[in-house]
Amino acid sequence: MHTMNRRQVLAGLLAAGTTLAGCGQKSESQTQASAPGAGPEAGGGTSQDPVLTALQAAHEAEHALQLSLLNYAEAAASDHPDFALLFQAAARSCEVRISALGNLIGERGGTLPEEPQVPAASTLSENLARAVDEAKDLAENLYPDFRETAVEAKDTDAITLISYGVQVWPDAIAIFGDAADALNAGDSPSGPYYVCPTCGHLTTVLDFDECPYCYTTAREFETIE
């Protein structure tokens, strides 16, 4: 799915959830008239929590990017293993947040989005450019919108989790940019890569004692090599 199209779809989901929540509940008589004998669990009068919608949209966006990155890694595996490793590390970063988002969605009684469709891999340079564009869309457009929804609801758990997406992606984007520069120079990026198991922070150097975003200790970071 093209980046702009996905942004529009996810923004639509978020807007729909907010609109539903703002419409208010039907009266008891209206609910019974529309669905005799049906309780809230049957869908009469219930509305989608906008924060839950934001969590689901974040899950879908991260999952789409993860699948793209795995496609890119597979395409690069034989001829460009160093670049494949980078894509795998970034996909693992996505996986950390996907898991956390899924857990929070489940705790709130929500359902996980269907598996997204992703485009096939292209050339290495184009795949790197796509990865940067997709990650920037998450960091600069989607996640800030999702966080605003959580902040408005004063939902601390959602704010914390969604904020990770805002915080960690710029570092990954910088790593992708360095890899693109290396490719243009006829060189390769150098691993290993380290991924925080709590927020998914992706880094090439463990020059800190704790993750700058979630304070997980550096010794707990996963090594991708």
C-alpha positions as CSV (number, residue, x, y, z in Angstrom):
1,M,0.0,0.0,0.0
2,H,1.4,3.4,-0.9
3,T,2.4,5.6,2.0
4,M,-0.1,8.3,1.4
5,N,-2.9,5.9,0.9
6,R,-2.2,4.1,4.1
7,R,-2.0,7.4,5.9
8,Q,-5.4,8.4,4.6
9,V,-6.9,5.0,5.6
10,L,-5.5,5.2,9.1
11,A,-6.5,8.8,9.5
12,G,-10.0,7.8,8.4
13,L,-10.1,5.0,11.0
14,L,-9.0,7.4,13.7
15,A,-11.5,10.0,12.7
16,A,-14.3,7.4,12.6
17,G,-13.5,6.3,16.1
18,T,-13.4,9.9,17.4
19,T,-16.7,10.7,15.6
20,L,-18.4,7.6,17.1
21,A,-17.2,8.4,20.6
22,G,-18.4,12.0,20.2
23,C,-21.9,11.0,19.0
24,G,-22.9,9.8,22.5
25,Q,-24.7,6.7,23.4
26,K,-28.2,5.9,22.2
27,S,-30.9,6.0,24.8
28,E,-31.9,2.7,26.3
29,S,-35.2,2.8,24.5
30,Q,-33.5,3.5,21.2
31,T,-31.1,0.6,21.7
32,Q,-33.9,-1.8,22.6
33,A,-35.9,-0.7,19.6
34,S,-33.0,-1.2,17.2
35,A,-32.0,-4.5,18.6
36,P,-34.7,-6.1,20.9
37,G,-33.2,-8.0,23.7
38,A,-29.6,-7.1,22.7
39,G,-27.1,-5.8,25.3
40,P,-24.1,-3.6,24.7
41,E,-22.0,-6.7,23.7
42,A,-24.3,-7.3,20.7
43,G,-23.4,-3.8,19.4
44,G,-26.5,-1.9,20.3
45,G,-25.5,1.6,21.3
46,T,-21.8,0.9,21.8
47,S,-19.2,3.1,20.1
48,Q,-15.5,2.7,19.4
49,D,-13.1,4.2,21.9
50,P,-10.9,6.6,19.9
51,V,-7.8,5.6,21.9
52,L,-8.5,1.9,21.0
53,T,-8.9,3.0,17.4
54,A,-5.5,4.8,17.6
55,L,-3.8,1.8,19.0
56,Q,-5.3,-0.4,16.3
57,A,-4.2,2.0,13.6
58,A,-0.6,2.2,15.1
59,H,-0.5,-1.6,15.1
60,E,-1.6,-1.8,11.4
61,A,1.0,0.8,10.4
62,E,3.9,-0.8,12.2
63,H,2.9,-4.2,10.9
64,A,2.8,-3.0,7.3
65,L,6.3,-1.5,7.7
66,Q,7.6,-4.6,9.4
67,L,6.4,-6.8,6.5
68,S,7.9,-4.4,4.0
69,L,11.2,-4.5,5.8
70,L,11.2,-8.3,5.9
71,N,10.6,-8.3,2.1
72,Y,13.5,-5.9,1.7
73,A,15.7,-8.1,3.8
74,E,14.9,-11.2,1.8
75,A,15.6,-9.4,-1.4
76,A,19.0,-8.2,-0.2
77,A,20.0,-11.4,1.5
78,S,22.1,-12.9,-1.3
79,D,23.8,-9.9,-2.8
80,H,23.8,-7.4,0.1
81,P,23.8,-9.3,3.4
82,D,24.9,-6.2,5.4
83,F,21.8,-4.3,4.2
84,A,19.6,-7.3,4.8
85,L,20.8,-7.3,8.4
86,L,19.8,-3.7,8.8
87,F,16.3,-4.4,7.4
88,Q,16.0,-7.3,9.8
89,A,17.0,-5.2,12.8
90,A,14.5,-2.5,11.9
91,A,11.8,-5.2,11.4
92,R,12.6,-6.5,14.9
93,S,12.2,-2.9,16.2
94,C,8.7,-2.9,14.7
95,E,8.0,-6.3,16.2
96,V,8.6,-5.0,19.7
97,R,6.0,-2.3,19.4
98,I,3.6,-4.5,17.5
99,S,3.6,-6.9,20.4
100,A,3.1,-4.2,23.0
101,L,0.3,-2.6,21.0
102,G,-1.3,-6.0,20.5
103,N,-1.2,-6.7,24.2
104,L,-2.8,-3.3,25.1
105,I,-5.5,-3.7,22.4
106,G,-6.3,-7.2,23.8
107,E,-6.5,-5.8,27.4
108,R,-9.1,-3.4,26.2
109,G,-11.2,-6.0,24.5
110,G,-10.2,-4.8,21.0
111,T,-9.4,-7.0,17.9
112,L,-6.2,-6.9,16.0
113,P,-6.3,-5.5,12.4
114,E,-6.1,-7.9,9.5
115,E,-2.7,-8.5,8.1
116,P,-1.9,-5.6,5.8
117,Q,-0.9,-6.0,2.2
118,V,2.5,-4.7,1.2
119,P,4.3,-4.0,-2.1
120,A,6.9,-6.3,-3.4
121,A,10.6,-5.4,-2.9
122,S,12.3,-3.4,-5.6
123,T,16.0,-2.4,-6.0
124,L,18.1,-1.9,-2.9
125,S,18.3,1.9,-3.3
126,E,14.5,2.1,-3.8
127,N,13.9,-0.1,-0.8
128,L,16.1,2.1,1.4
129,A,14.2,5.2,0.2
130,R,10.9,3.5,0.8
131,A,11.9,2.5,4.3
132,V,12.9,6.1,5.1
133,D,9.6,7.5,3.7
134,E,7.5,4.9,5.6
135,A,9.4,5.5,8.9
136,K,9.1,9.3,8.5
137,D,5.4,9.0,7.9
138,L,5.1,7.1,11.2
139,A,7.3,9.4,13.2
140,E,6.1,12.7,11.8
141,N,2.5,12.2,10.9
142,L,0.8,9.1,12.2
143,Y,2.2,8.6,15.7
144,P,1.9,12.3,16.6
145,D,-1.8,12.1,15.7
146,F,-2.3,8.9,17.7
147,R,-0.5,10.5,20.7
148,E,-2.7,13.6,20.5
149,T,-5.7,11.3,20.8
150,A,-4.3,9.5,23.8
151,V,-3.3,12.8,25.5
152,E,-6.8,14.2,25.0
153,A,-8.1,11.1,26.7
154,K,-5.5,11.3,29.4
155,D,-4.7,7.7,28.8
156,T,-1.3,7.2,30.4
157,D,-0.6,3.7,29.1
158,A,-1.5,4.6,25.6
159,I,0.5,7.8,25.7
160,T,3.6,5.9,26.9
161,L,3.4,3.2,24.2
162,I,2.5,5.5,21.3
163,S,5.2,8.0,22.4
164,Y,7.8,5.3,21.8
165,G,6.9,5.4,18.1
166,V,7.5,9.1,18.0
167,Q,10.8,8.8,19.8
168,V,12.6,5.8,18.3
169,W,11.9,6.2,14.6
170,P,14.1,9.3,14.1
171,D,17.2,7.2,15.2
172,A,16.3,4.4,12.8
173,I,15.7,6.9,10.0
174,A,19.2,8.3,10.6
175,I,20.7,4.7,10.4
176,F,18.8,4.2,7.1
177,G,20.2,7.5,5.8
178,D,23.8,6.4,6.7
179,A,23.2,3.1,4.9
180,A,22.0,5.0,1.8
181,D,25.1,7.1,1.9
182,A,27.2,4.0,2.2
183,L,25.4,2.5,-0.8
184,N,26.0,5.6,-2.9
185,A,29.7,5.4,-2.0
186,G,29.9,1.7,-3.0
187,D,30.2,0.7,0.6
188,S,28.1,-1.2,3.1
189,P,26.6,-0.4,6.5
190,S,28.3,-1.9,9.5
191,G,26.5,-3.9,12.2
192,P,25.8,-5.2,14.7
193,Y,22.6,-3.5,15.6
194,Y,21.0,-3.4,19.0
195,V,17.3,-3.3,19.7
196,C,15.6,-2.3,23.0
197,P,13.1,-5.1,24.0
198,T,10.8,-2.6,25.6
199,C,10.4,0.3,23.1
200,G,12.2,-1.0,20.1
201,H,14.9,1.7,20.1
202,L,17.4,0.8,17.3
203,T,21.0,1.8,17.6
204,T,24.4,0.8,16.4
205,V,26.4,1.7,19.5
206,L,25.6,0.9,23.1
207,D,27.2,4.1,24.5
208,F,24.6,4.5,27.4
209,D,23.7,2.6,30.5
210,E,19.9,2.9,30.0
211,C,17.7,3.3,26.9
212,P,17.1,7.0,26.5
213,Y,13.4,6.5,25.9
214,C,12.2,3.7,28.3
215,Y,15.2,3.3,30.6
216,T,15.7,-0.4,29.9
217,T,19.3,-1.2,30.8
218,A,21.7,-1.5,27.9
219,R,22.6,-5.0,28.9
220,E,19.1,-6.1,28.1
221,F,19.3,-4.9,24.5
222,E,19.0,-7.6,21.8
223,T,22.0,-7.9,19.4
224,I,21.2,-8.4,15.7
225,E,24.2,-9.6,13.8
